[in-house]
Amino acid sequence: MSWSKLKQQLESFLSPALVGRVEYRATSYRYSPDKSGNCYITVDKKNVLNMSDTTTPIRWYQTEQEIKNDQNIVIPVSDEEIEAIRKDSKGPVPEDRINVMARSRKISVHAKELLVAQTALSKSNFTVAATTYLSTSIEDNLESKDILFNILALMDRRVGKKRILNMSEQIKLKHPAVQYFYEIRRSTL
């Protein structure tokens, strides 16, 4: 599918409150075949989602340690996870240490998922992802681990006010880019 047709389809699914504010853009290099170009999302005429640009307001993680040390990430630990740690540790372990171990284990898994999801946003990847997004149900896109699917779904008019408001806890575990677009969408309600 050509970029102009894909862009038209994506923008036809934008929430009415975001039409004119959010735009999908692409650059390409006509005479340089080794340069595939970039796709990016702009909000209020500012380039917001482009991983190769260091001026974006979204934080991109370089290492797993950065994610583990980020105080903005809130990882809820359930009683079942604490109980699993208690069973794994053979012998008496202080209760506060068990909580630290459970959170550490869970944030390690979360950090690995974030780094896998945080892939380069090139034009070809964006085009493939957007085409897949258009042919997948909105529920699957919202639950996906792919950052781009989550962002496109949050901007979608098929996601209503009630669903957006009920997602606040779920969004805390997502990448900062997804959280950024969630706040933009929530501000329009």
FIKOLZA-1660 file (N, C-alpha, C; in steps of 0.1 Angstrom, whole numbers, plus 5000, padded with zeros to 4 digits):
% residues 189
   i   px   py   pz ch aa at
   1 5008 4988 5000  A  M  N
   1 5000 5000 5000  A  M CA
   1 5009 5012 5000  A  M  C
   2 5005 5022 4992  A  S  N
   2 5013 5034 4992  A  S CA
   2 5012 5042 5005  A  S  C
   3 5022 5051 5007  A  W  N
   3 5022 5058 5020  A  W CA
   3 5010 5068 5020  A  W  C
   4 5006 5074 5009  A  S  N
   4 4995 5084 5010  A  S CA
   4 4982 5077 5013  A  S  C
   5 4980 5065 5008  A  K  N
   5 4968 5057 5011  A  K CA
   5 4968 5053 5025  A  K  C
   6 4979 5048 5030  A  L  N
   6 4980 5044 5044  A  L CA
   6 4978 5055 5053  A  L  C
   7 4984 5067 5051  A  K  N
   7 4982 5078 5059  A  K CA
   7 4968 5083 5059  A  K  C
   8 4961 5082 5048  A  Q  N
   8 4947 5086 5047  A  Q CA
   8 4938 5076 5056  A  Q  C
   9 4941 5063 5055  A  Q  N
   9 4934 5054 5063  A  Q CA
   9 4936 5056 5078  A  Q  C
  10 4949 5058 5082  A  L  N
  10 4952 5060 5096  A  L CA
  10 4945 5073 5101  A  L  C
  11 4946 5083 5094  A  E  N
  11 4939 5096 5098  A  E CA
  11 4924 5095 5098  A  E  C
  12 4918 5086 5090  A  S  N
  12 4904 5085 5090  A  S CA
  12 4899 5078 5104  A  S  C
  13 4908 5071 5110  A  F  N
  13 4905 5065 5123  A  F CA
  13 4908 5073 5135  A  F  C
  14 4914 5085 5133  A  L  N
  14 4917 5094 5144  A  L CA
  14 4904 5098 5152  A  L  C
  15 4906 5100 5165  A  S  N
  15 4895 5105 5173  A  S CA
  15 4892 5119 5168  A  S  C
  16 4879 5123 5167  A  P  N
  16 4875 5136 5162  A  P CA
  16 4882 5148 5170  A  P  C
  17 4885 5146 5183  A  A  N
  17 4891 5156 5191  A  A CA
  17 4906 5158 5187  A  A  C
  18 4912 5148 5180  A  L  N
  18 4926 5148 5177  A  L CA
  18 4929 5152 5162  A  L  C
  19 4918 5153 5154  A  V  N
  19 4920 5156 5140  A  V CA
  19 4926 5170 5139  A  V  C
  20 4936 5172 5132  A  G  N
  20 4943 5184 5131  A  G CA
  20 4954 5186 5141  A  G  C
  21 4953 5179 5152  A  R  N
  21 4964 5180 5162  A  R CA
  21 4974 5169 5160  A  R  C
  22 4970 5157 5157  A  V  N
  22 4979 5145 5155  A  V CA
  22 4980 5143 5140  A  V  C
  23 4992 5141 5135  A  E  N
  23 4994 5138 5121  A  E CA
  23 5005 5128 5119  A  E  C
  24 5004 5120 5109  A  Y  N
  24 5014 5110 5105  A  Y CA
  24 5022 5115 5094  A  Y  C
  25 5035 5115 5095  A  R  N
  25 5044 5121 5084  A  R CA
  25 5055 5111 5081  A  R  C
  26 5060 5113 5069  A  A  N
  26 5071 5104 5064  A  A CA
  26 5080 5112 5055  A  A  C
  27 5093 5108 5057  A  T  N
  27 5103 5114 5048  A  T CA
  27 5109 5103 5040  A  T  C
  28 5114 5106 5028  A  S  N
  28 5121 5096 5020  A  S CA
  28 5131 5103 5012  A  S  C
  29 5141 5095 5007  A  Y  N
  29 5152 5100 4999  A  Y CA
  29 5151 5094 4985  A  Y  C
  30 5147 5102 4976  A  R  N
  30 5145 5098 4963  A  R CA
  30 5157 5092 4956  A  R  C
  31 5168 5099 4957  A  Y  N
  31 5180 5095 4950  A  Y CA
  31 5190 5087 4958  A  Y  C
  32 5186 5082 4970  A  S  N
  32 5195 5075 4978  A  S CA
  32 5188 5062 4983  A  S  C
  33 5191 5051 4976  A  P  N
  33 5183 5039 4978  A  P CA
  33 5187 5032 4992  A  P  C
  34 5198 5036 4998  A  D  N
  34 5202 5030 5011  A  D CA
  34 5195 5037 5022  A  D  C
  35 5189 5048 5020  A  K  N
  35 5181 5056 5030  A  K CA
  35 5167 5053 5028  A  K  C
  36 5161 5046 5038  A  S  N
  36 5146 5043 5036  A  S CA
  36 5138 5054 5041  A  S  C
  37 5143 5064 5048  A  G  N
  37 5135 5075 5053  A  G CA
  37 5130 5072 5067  A  G  C
  38 5122 5081 5073  A  N  N
  38 5116 5080 5086  A  N CA
  38 5101 5083 5085  A  N  C
  39 5094 5076 5095  A  C  N
  39 5081 5080 5097  A  C CA
  39 5080 5085 5111  A  C  C
  40 5072 5095 5113  A  Y  N
  40 5070 5100 5127  A  Y CA
  40 5056 5106 5129  A  Y  C
  41 5053 5108 5141  A  I  N
  41 5040 5113 5145  A  I CA
  41 5042 5126 5151  A  I  C
  42 5034 5136 5146  A  T  N
  42 5035 5150 5152  A  T CA
  42 5022 5153 5160  A  T  C
  43 5024 5160 5170  A  V  N
  43 5013 5165 5179  A  V CA
  43 5014 5180 5179  A  V  C
  44 5004 5187 5175  A  D  N
  44 5004 5202 5175  A  D CA
  44 5016 5207 5167  A  D  C
  45 5019 5201 5155  A  K  N
  45 5030 5205 5146  A  K CA
  45 5044 5202 5152  A  K  C
  46 5045 5195 5163  A  K  N
  46 5058 5192 5168  A  K CA
  46 5061 5177 5166  A  K  C
  47 5073 5174 5162  A  N  N
  47 5077 5160 5160  A  N CA
  47 5078 5153 5174  A  N  C
  48 5069 5144 5176  A  V  N
  48 5069 5137 5190  A  V CA
  48 5074 5123 5190  A  V  C
  49 5070 5115 5180  A  L  N
  49 5075 5101 5180  A  L CA
  49 5084 5098 5169  A  L  C
  50 5097 5099 5171  A  N  N
  50 5107 5096 5162  A  N CA
  50 5119 5092 5170  A  N  C
  51 5122 5079 5171  A  M  N
  51 5133 5075 5179  A  M CA
  51 5147 5081 5176  A  M  C
  52 5149 5084 5163  A  S  N
  52 5162 5089 5159  A  S CA
  52 5164 5104 5163  A  S  C
  53 5153 5110 5168  A  D  N
  53 5154 5124 5171  A  D CA
  53 5156 5126 5186  A  D  C
  54 5167 5132 5191  A  T  N
  54 5169 5134 5205  A  T CA
  54 5161 5145 5211  A  T  C
  55 5154 5153 5204  A  T  N
  55 5147 5164 5210  A  T CA
  55 5132 5160 5213  A  T  C
  56 5128 5148 5211  A  T  N
  56 5115 5144 5215  A  T CA
  56 5113 5144 5230  A  T  C
  57 5100 5147 5234  A  P  N
  57 5097 5148 5248  A  P CA
  57 5095 5134 5255  A  P  C
  58 5097 5124 5247  A  I  N
  58 5095 5110 5252  A  I CA
  58 5109 5104 5256  A  I  C
  59 5109 5097 5267  A  R  N
  59 5122 5091 5271  A  R CA
  59 5123 5077 5265  A  R  C
  60 5135 5075 5258  A  W  N
  60 5139 5062 5253  A  W CA
  60 5150 5057 5261  A  W  C
  61 5148 5044 5265  A  Y  N
  61 5158 5038 5273  A  Y CA
  61 5169 5031 5265  A  Y  C
  62 5181 5032 5270  A  Q  N
  62 5193 5026 5264  A  Q CA
  62 5196 5013 5270  A  Q  C
  63 5194 5011 5283  A  T  N
  63 5198 4999 5290  A  T CA
  63 5187 4995 5299  A  T  C
  64 5188 4982 5304  A  E  N
  64 5179 4977 5313  A  E CA
  64 5180 4984 5327  A  E  C
  65 5192 4988 5330  A  Q  N
  65 5195 4994 5343  A  Q CA
  65 5187 5008 5344  A  Q  C
  66 5187 5015 5333  A  E  N
  66 5180 5028 5332  A  E CA
  66 5165 5025 5336  A  E  C
  67 5159 5015 5331  A  I  N
  67 5145 5012 5334  A  I CA
  67 5144 5008 5349  A  I  C
  68 5153 5000 5354  A  K  N
  68 5152 4995 5367  A  K CA
  68 5153 5007 5377  A  K  C
  69 5161 5017 5374  A  N  N
  69 5164 5028 5383  A  N CA
  69 5154 5040 5380  A  N  C
  70 5145 5039 5371  A  D  N
  70 5136 5050 5368  A  D CA
  70 5125 5050 5379  A  D  C
  71 5124 5061 5386  A  Q  N
  71 5115 5062 5397  A  Q CA
  71 5100 5064 5392  A  Q  C
  72 5099 5068 5380  A  N  N
  72 5085 5070 5374  A  N CA
  72 5078 5057 5371  A  N  C
  73 5085 5046 5371  A  I  N
  73 5079 5033 5368  A  I CA
  73 5073 5027 5381  A  I  C
  74 5060 5025 5381  A  V  N
  74 5054 5019 5393  A  V CA
  74 5050 5005 5389  A  V  C
  75 5056 4995 5396  A  I  N
  75 5054 4981 5394  A  I CA
  75 5046 4976 5405  A  I  C
  76 5033 4972 5403  A  P  N
  76 5025 4966 5414  A  P CA
  76 5029 4951 5416  A  P  C
  77 5031 4947 5428  A  V  N
  77 5034 4933 5431  A  V CA
  77 5022 4927 5438  A  V  C
  78 5018 4916 5433  A  S  N
  78 5006 4909 5439  A  S CA
  78 5010 4900 5450  A  S  C
  79 5001 4895 5458  A  D  N
  79 5003 4886 5469  A  D CA
  79 5008 4873 5464  A  D  C
  80 5003 4868 5452  A  E  N
  80 5008 4856 5446  A  E CA
  80 5022 4856 5443  A  E  C
  81 5027 4867 5437  A  E  N
  81 5041 4869 5434  A  E CA
  81 5050 4869 5446  A  E  C
  82 5045 4875 5457  A  I  N
  82 5053 4875 5470  A  I CA
  82 5053 4861 5475  A  I  C
  83 5042 4854 5474  A  E  N
  83 5042 4840 5479  A  E CA
  83 5051 4831 5471  A  E  C
  84 5052 4833 5458  A  A  N
  84 5061 4825 5450  A  A CA
  84 5076 4828 5454  A  A  C
  85 5079 4840 5457  A  I  N
  85 5093 4843 5462  A  I CA
  85 5095 4836 5475  A  I  C
  86 5085 4837 5484  A  R  N
  86 5087 4831 5497  A  R CA
  86 5089 4816 5496  A  R  C
  87 5083 4809 5486  A  K  N
  87 5085 4795 5484  A  K CA
  87 5098 4792 5478  A  K  C
  88 5103 4801 5469  A  D  N
  88 5115 4799 5462  A  D CA
  88 5127 4800 5472  A  D  C
  89 5126 4810 5481  A  S  N
  89 5137 4812 5490  A  S CA
  89 5135 4802 5502  A  S  C
  90 5144 4793 5502  A  K  N
  90 5144 4782 5512  A  K CA
  90 5150 4787 5525  A  K  C
  91 5142 4790 5535  A  G  N
  91 5147 4795 5547  A  G CA
  91 5140 4809 5551  A  G  C
  92 5143 4814 5563  A  P  N
  92 5136 4826 5567  A  P CA
  92 5143 4838 5560  A  P  C
  93 5134 4846 5554  A  V  N
  93 5138 4859 5548  A  V CA
  93 5129 4870 5553  A  V  C
  94 5135 4881 5557  A  P  N
  94 5127 4892 5562  A  P CA
  94 5116 4896 5552  A  P  C
  95 5105 4900 5557  A  E  N
  95 5093 4904 5549  A  E CA
  95 5096 4915 5539  A  E  C
  96 5103 4926 5544  A  D  N
  96 5106 4937 5535  A  D CA
  96 5116 4933 5524  A  D  C
  97 5125 4923 5527  A  R  N
  97 5134 4918 5516  A  R CA
  97 5126 4910 5506  A  R  C
  98 5116 4903 5510  A  I  N
  98 5108 4895 5500  A  I CA
  98 5101 4905 5491  A  I  C
  99 5096 4916 5496  A  N  N
  99 5089 4926 5487  A  N CA
  99 5099 4932 5477  A  N  C
 100 5111 4934 5482  A  V  N
 100 5122 4940 5473  A  V CA
 100 5125 4930 5462  A  V  C
 101 5126 4917 5466  A  M  N
 101 5130 4906 5456  A  M CA
 101 5119 4905 5446  A  M  C
 102 5106 4905 5450  A  A  N
 102 5095 4904 5441  A  A CA
 102 5094 4915 5431  A  A  C
 103 5096 4927 5436  A  R  N
 103 5096 4939 5427  A  R CA
 103 5108 4938 5417  A  R  C
 104 5119 4935 5422  A  S  N
 104 5131 4934 5414  A  S CA
 104 5129 4923 5403  A  S  C
 105 5124 4912 5406  A  R  N
 105 5121 4902 5396  A  R CA
 105 5111 4907 5385  A  R  C
 106 5101 4913 5390  A  K  N
 106 5090 4918 5381  A  K CA
 106 5096 4929 5372  A  K  C
 107 5103 4938 5378  A  I  N
 107 5108 4950 5370  A  I CA
 107 5119 4945 5360  A  I  C
 108 5126 4934 5363  A  S  N
 108 5136 4929 5353  A  S CA
 108 5128 4923 5340  A  S  C
 109 5117 4917 5343  A  V  N
 109 5109 4912 5332  A  V CA
 109 5103 4923 5324  A  V  C
 110 5098 4933 5331  A  H  N
 110 5093 4945 5325  A  H CA
 110 5103 4953 5317  A  H  C
 111 5115 4954 5322  A  A  N
 111 5126 4961 5315  A  A CA
 111 5129 4954 5302  A  A  C
 112 5130 4941 5302  A  K  N
 112 5133 4933 5290  A  K CA
 112 5122 4935 5280  A  K  C
 113 5109 4935 5284  A  E  N
 113 5098 4937 5275  A  E CA
 113 5099 4951 5269  A  E  C
 114 5102 4961 5277  A  L  N
 114 5103 4975 5272  A  L CA
 114 5114 4977 5261  A  L  C
 115 5125 4971 5264  A  L  N
 115 5136 4972 5254  A  L CA
 115 5133 4964 5241  A  L  C
 116 5127 4953 5242  A  V  N
 116 5123 4946 5230  A  V CA
 116 5112 4954 5222  A  V  C
 117 5103 4960 5229  A  A  N
 117 5093 4968 5223  A  A CA
 117 5098 4981 5217  A  A  C
 118 5109 4986 5222  A  Q  N
 118 5115 4999 5218  A  Q CA
 118 5124 4996 5206  A  Q  C
 119 5119 4994 5194  A  T  N
 119 5127 4991 5183  A  T CA
 119 5128 5004 5174  A  T  C
 120 5136 5004 5164  A  A  N
 120 5138 5016 5156  A  A CA
 120 5126 5018 5148  A  A  C
 121 5122 5031 5147  A  L  N
 121 5110 5035 5140  A  L CA
 121 5114 5039 5126  A  L  C
 122 5116 5030 5117  A  S  N
 122 5120 5033 5103  A  S CA
 122 5107 5033 5095  A  S  C
 123 5108 5039 5083  A  K  N
 123 5097 5040 5074  A  K CA
 123 5091 5026 5071  A  K  C
 124 5099 5017 5068  A  S  N
 124 5094 5003 5064  A  S CA
 124 5088 4997 5076  A  S  C
 125 5094 4998 5088  A  N  N
 125 5088 4992 5100  A  N CA
 125 5074 4998 5103  A  N  C
 126 5074 5012 5102  A  F  N
 126 5061 5019 5105  A  F CA
 126 5050 5015 5095  A  F  C
 127 5054 5014 5082  A  T  N
 127 5044 5010 5072  A  T CA
 127 5039 4996 5074  A  T  C
 128 5047 4987 5077  A  V  N
 128 5043 4973 5080  A  V CA
 128 5034 4973 5093  A  V  C
 129 5039 4979 5103  A  A  N
 129 5031 4980 5116  A  A CA
 129 5017 4986 5114  A  A  C
 130 5017 4997 5106  A  A  N
 130 5004 5004 5104  A  A CA
 130 4995 4996 5096  A  A  C
 131 5000 4989 5086  A  T  N
 131 4991 4980 5078  A  T CA
 131 4986 4968 5087  A  T  C
 132 4994 4963 5095  A  T  N
 132 4990 4952 5104  A  T CA
 132 4980 4958 5114  A  T  C
 133 4982 4970 5119  A  Y  N
 133 4973 4976 5128  A  Y CA
 133 4959 4977 5122  A  Y  C
 134 4958 4982 5110  A  L  N
 134 4945 4984 5103  A  L CA
 134 4938 4971 5101  A  L  C
 135 4945 4959 5101  A  S  N
 135 4938 4947 5098  A  S CA
 135 4936 4939 5111  A  S  C
 136 4939 4944 5123  A  T  N
 136 4938 4938 5136  A  T CA
 136 4927 4944 5144  A  T  C
 137 4921 4937 5153  A  S  N
 137 4910 4943 5161  A  S CA
 137 4916 4953 5171  A  S  C
 138 4908 4962 5175  A  I  N
 138 4912 4973 5184  A  I CA
 138 4916 4967 5197  A  I  C
 139 4910 4957 5202  A  E  N
 139 4913 4951 5215  A  E CA
 139 4927 4944 5215  A  E  C
 140 4930 4937 5204  A  D  N
 140 4943 4931 5202  A  D CA
 140 4954 4942 5201  A  D  C
 141 4951 4953 5195  A  N  N
 141 4961 4964 5194  A  N CA
 141 4964 4970 5208  A  N  C
 142 4953 4972 5216  A  L  N
 142 4955 4978 5229  A  L CA
 142 4962 4969 5238  A  L  C
 143 4961 4956 5237  A  E  N
 143 4967 4946 5246  A  E CA
 143 4981 4942 5241  A  E  C
 144 4985 4946 5229  A  S  N
 144 4998 4942 5223  A  S CA
 144 5009 4948 5231  A  S  C
 145 5021 4941 5230  A  K  N
 145 5033 4946 5236  A  K CA
 145 5040 4956 5227  A  K  C
 146 5036 4958 5214  A  D  N
 146 5042 4967 5205  A  D CA
 146 5038 4981 5208  A  D  C
 147 5047 4990 5209  A  I  N
 147 5045 5004 5213  A  I CA
 147 5036 5011 5202  A  I  C
 148 5040 5008 5190  A  L  N
 148 5033 5015 5179  A  L CA
 148 5018 5011 5178  A  L  C
 149 5015 4998 5180  A  F  N
 149 5001 4994 5180  A  F CA
 149 4993 5000 5191  A  F  C
 150 4999 5001 5203  A  N  N
 150 4993 5008 5215  A  N CA
 150 4990 5023 5212  A  N  C
 151 5000 5030 5206  A  I  N
 151 4998 5044 5203  A  I CA
 151 4987 5046 5193  A  I  C
 152 4987 5038 5182  A  L  N
 152 4977 5040 5171  A  L CA
 152 4963 5037 5177  A  L  C
 153 4962 5027 5186  A  A  N
 153 4949 5023 5192  A  A CA
 153 4944 5034 5201  A  A  C
 154 4953 5040 5208  A  L  N
 154 4949 5051 5217  A  L CA
 154 4944 5063 5210  A  L  C
 155 4949 5066 5198  A  M  N
 155 4945 5077 5190  A  M CA
 155 4932 5074 5182  A  M  C
 156 4928 5061 5182  A  D  N
 156 4916 5057 5174  A  D CA
 156 4903 5061 5180  A  D  C
 157 4894 5065 5171  A  R  N
 157 4881 5069 5175  A  R CA
 157 4872 5058 5180  A  R  C
 158 4876 5045 5177  A  R  N
 158 4868 5034 5182  A  R CA
 158 4871 5031 5197  A  R  C
 159 4880 5037 5203  A  V  N
 159 4883 5036 5217  A  V CA
 159 4875 5047 5224  A  V  C
 160 4865 5044 5231  A  G  N
 160 4857 5054 5237  A  G CA
 160 4862 5060 5250  A  G  C
 161 4854 5070 5255  A  K  N
 161 4858 5077 5267  A  K CA
 161 4859 5068 5280  A  K  C
 162 4849 5059 5281  A  K  N
 162 4849 5050 5293  A  K CA
 162 4861 5041 5293  A  K  C
 163 4865 5035 5281  A  R  N
 163 4876 5026 5280  A  R CA
 163 4889 5034 5283  A  R  C
 164 4890 5046 5278  A  I  N
 164 4902 5054 5280  A  I CA
 164 4904 5056 5295  A  I  C
 165 4893 5060 5302  A  L  N
 165 4894 5063 5316  A  L CA
 165 4897 5051 5325  A  L  C
 166 4892 5039 5320  A  N  N
 166 4895 5027 5328  A  N CA
 166 4909 5021 5325  A  N  C
 167 4916 5026 5316  A  M  N
 167 4930 5021 5313  A  M CA
 167 4941 5027 5321  A  M  C
 168 4938 5036 5330  A  S  N
 168 4949 5044 5337  A  S CA
 168 4959 5035 5344  A  S  C
 169 4955 5024 5351  A  E  N
 169 4964 5015 5358  A  E CA
 169 4972 5007 5348  A  E  C
 170 4966 5002 5338  A  Q  N
 170 4972 4994 5327  A  Q CA
 170 4983 5002 5320  A  Q  C
 171 4981 5015 5318  A  I  N
 171 4990 5023 5310  A  I CA
 171 5003 5026 5318  A  I  C
 172 5002 5025 5331  A  K  N
 172 5014 5028 5339  A  K CA
 172 5025 5017 5337  A  K  C
 173 5022 5006 5332  A  L  N
 173 5032 4995 5329  A  L CA
 173 5037 4996 5314  A  L  C
 174 5032 5006 5307  A  K  N
 174 5036 5007 5293  A  K CA
 174 5048 5016 5291  A  K  C
 175 5053 5016 5279  A  H  N
 175 5065 5025 5276  A  H CA
 175 5061 5040 5277  A  H  C
 176 5070 5048 5281  A  P  N
 176 5067 5063 5282  A  P CA
 176 5061 5069 5270  A  P  C
 177 5064 5064 5258  A  A  N
 177 5057 5069 5246  A  A CA
 177 5042 5066 5246  A  A  C
 178 5039 5054 5250  A  V  N
 178 5024 5051 5251  A  V CA
 178 5018 5059 5262  A  V  C
 179 5024 5061 5273  A  Q  N
 179 5019 5070 5284  A  Q CA
 179 5017 5084 5279  A  Q  C
 180 5026 5089 5271  A  Y  N
 180 5025 5103 5266  A  Y CA
 180 5013 5104 5257  A  Y  C
 181 5011 5095 5248  A  F  N
 181 4999 5096 5239  A  F CA
 181 4986 5093 5247  A  F  C
 182 4987 5085 5257  A  Y  N
 182 4975 5083 5266  A  Y CA
 182 4971 5096 5272  A  Y  C
 183 4980 5103 5277  A  E  N
 183 4977 5116 5283  A  E CA
 183 4972 5126 5273  A  E  C
 184 4977 5126 5261  A  I  N
 184 4971 5135 5251  A  I CA
 184 4956 5131 5248  A  I  C
 185 4954 5118 5247  A  R  N
 185 4940 5114 5244  A  R CA
 185 4931 5117 5256  A  R  C
 186 4936 5114 5268  A  R  N
 186 4928 5117 5280  A  R CA
 186 4925 5132 5282  A  R  C
 187 4934 5140 5277  A  S  N
 187 4932 5155 5279  A  S CA
 187 4920 5160 5269  A  S  C
 188 4917 5152 5259  A  T  N
 188 4906 5156 5250  A  T CA
 188 4892 5152 5255  A  T  C
 189 4892 5144 5265  A  L  N
 189 4879 5139 5270  A  L CA
 189 4871 5149 5278  A  L  C
% end
